Amino acid sequence: MPVGKKKRSDFDEGESRPCALNDWLKLIFAVVNLLYCVFGIALLGLTIYNQEEWSSLEGGSLERIMNILITLGAAILFFVIIGCLGMSHQTVREGTWRGRRLLCIFELGVIAMLYMQFIVVIYTMNAAAGLEIVLQELKDGETDVPYLEVEEAISKAFDDYYFSTYDGSQNDRFWTLVDAKCPSSMRSTSCNEYSYASSCPDQTSCDAGGDDDYTACPYEMCRKQAGGTVYTIIEPLAEYGLFLLCFEIVVIVLTCLLICFNPHDDEKDLLTKAVGFDATEEAEEPDVETGKGKGKKKKKKKKGKKAKVTEADF
């Protein structure tokens, strides 16, 4: 045997035994978990950094999505720590911080986040695809374009915020968007607390309009520009969420492999479990005086063939 290597039976009780496959799985899991942590930090940091801007755009209609993303990013960081602890205690089978228990908690957390992300990804992907079609139809000059489900929520928040703030300072990000992208007839220069031109959105007509009549509402007047802004935010989030969804499936598979791993017993452990005591210890020779087993240990001698004595030997 090469110098420096140990047999499996040479390891003391409690000492970790070599298992190449499991070591590789733990290494891959550590790398994947580190990347998962980086993705969670990126999601959390990007959302917090843009929270004020995104939540103020469209009258705060995107604030709910921002809160979900912040919660998701914080949950990823929390469960990554649990996963690292589970990996380091993988072969521990006793105590509070048992490896399988920690890895199971980690896996359940990832599955819960996977389910939540699945809902968000489906919603954002459908919204992005629908907005892309709506924007193209508006660009082609069509006027009778039905509202999407996401536009119903956005338009209500957009209209409410416009009518509640037009007579204020008008110096936040919402009005910056309106002044930069919306038609001049509804900008702060024409619609403010000092003068409100007839071309400005009419709150009475907007509130009294039917379900399909939005012509007097701010969002309808700036639909193409406002919808385009929402699309530029939702579309990258949908793609990032889809990537993270696929990545979490890999994390779940690796965690299952670590949970299912069970270190094999060596020959000494198998014999001990089979007969109830350490069967490899040498038998004790009973003491002649006391008759008890505290004498010298017997050593087994090899039996050889006895030589036959003949007349020729004399």
Order of alpha helices (4+ residues) and beta strands (2+ residues): alpha-alpha-alpha-alpha-alpha-alpha-alpha-alpha-alpha
